Amino acid sequence: MKKHNFSAGPCILPKEVLLKSSEAVMDLNGSGLSLIEISHRSKDFVDIMEKARSLALELLGLEGKGYKALFLQGGASTQFLMVALNLLEKRAGYLNTGTWSKKAIKEAKIFDDIYEVASSENANYNYIPKGYEIPTEYDYFHCTSNNTIYGTQIKQFPDCPIPMVCDMSSDIFSRQIDYSKFDLIYAGAQKNMGPAGTTLVIVKEDILGKVSRHIPSMMDYKVHINKSSMFNTPPVFAVYTSMLTLEWLKNLGGIAAIEEENEKKARLIYSEIDLNPLFKGFAAKEDRSFMNATFNLTNDNLKETFDDMCLEAGINGINGHRSVGGYRASMYNALPYESVQVLVEVMSELETKA
Ligand SMILES: *Cc1c(COP(=O)(O)O)cnc(C)c1O
């Protein structure tokens, strides 16, 4: 039976990407050697790394604007620390919109006091704070573009008077934003780009080199930039698969084209959530994520019935995160519209049964 993969991460990837990457594990470009058994210094792999780096910048509209793209390891979670190590001298401002923001704040606090510019913790993070001031004397401002767990998304980014850093793990490449508003963007690959194992970092070079501390080599963006993202052995499989996804996206028509698809999917599920009395959305309407739709049953007694119906329809991965409960349908770039249709059909069928 066809499965509909709504997993929050690691998540669905395009079929053709999975096919090509599995072929390359057996034989890369007809070389008779596997992608994962050749030197990362070989021309074949250097070309892959360079293509992945340039595609990332191209798709985001950041080519020729002083940015470098890096494929690092340690997940987005390592970036929580690395950002602070490289940029935090006196104080930084953080927008607290959920679990991931909070984790970023915790790591930065190792170095100094962190100023929470605004927080929605008092409402279990069901909305995005707005109208806050960003102090001009701080080193940088950090925000999380999409809150994977709560299903909220920043729609309007502030005009930031200081360098703006953003964790875009769960919505990078999903929508058109002026990406040049940001000085540093990071994203774990496994949400919208590839398998776990690599983290994309896009950094504007001129914000680096301003802190007085000694930065350990593996934690130093400059070291990775100077070595073209090959300071140490890169995660070759994750980089290759990410490159294939970026190529797939480019061939589709880039971010503008996928954004249209993502909007269609989001509109479909949210209209069902709003019209069907058996469901209730978790996030404030104006802040709803187009990637992760969070919702609850209005009558918990229907849980078993609904879960069984989902199972029968081949729907996978819609259980909500334990800190929110209920359900979460993650609709990343590679999720077909048809899968959302199937979920919505099951939701409306529940209404006729109940
Ligand atoms: C999943 C996620 C992370 C953590 O990513 P890892 O690669 O597992 O460290 C960080 N931020 C956001 C927004 C996420 O969705």
The ligand as an SDF file (V2000), in Angstrom:
LIG
                    3D

 15 15  0  0  0  0  0  0  0  0999 V2000
   14.9360   19.4420   14.2600 C   0  0  0  0  0  0  0  0  0  0  0  0
   15.3010   20.8190   14.5830 C   0  0  0  0  0  0  0  0  0  0  0  0
   16.5300   21.1420   15.2190 C   0  0  0  0  0  0  0  0  0  0  0  0
   17.5140   20.0850   15.6690 C   0  0  0  0  0  0  0  0  0  0  0  0
   18.2140   19.5870   14.6060 O   0  0  0  0  0  0  0  0  0  0  0  0
   19.3660   18.4990   14.7860 P   0  0  0  0  0  0  0  0  0  0  0  0
   19.9390   18.4430   13.4150 O   0  0  0  0  0  0  0  0  0  0  0  0
   18.6970   17.2330   15.2250 O   0  0  0  0  0  0  0  0  0  0  0  0
   20.3270   18.9860   15.7990 O   0  0  0  0  0  0  0  0  0  0  0  0
   16.8070   22.4620   15.4370 C   0  0  0  0  0  0  0  0  0  0  0  0
   15.9590   23.4440   15.0800 N   0  0  0  0  0  0  0  0  0  0  0  0
   14.7850   23.1830   14.4730 C   0  0  0  0  0  0  0  0  0  0  0  0
   13.8890   24.3040   14.0890 C   0  0  0  0  0  0  0  0  0  0  0  0
   14.4170   21.8600   14.2110 C   0  0  0  0  0  0  0  0  0  0  0  0
   13.2490   21.5900   13.6130 O   0  0  0  0  0  0  0  0  0  0  0  0
  1  2  1  0
  2  3  1  0
  2 14  2  0
  3  4  1  0
  3 10  2  0
  4  5  1  0
  5  6  1  0
  6  7  2  0
  6  8  1  0
  6  9  1  0
 10 11  1  0
 11 12  2  0
 12 13  1  0
 12 14  1  0
 14 15  1  0
M  END
$$$$
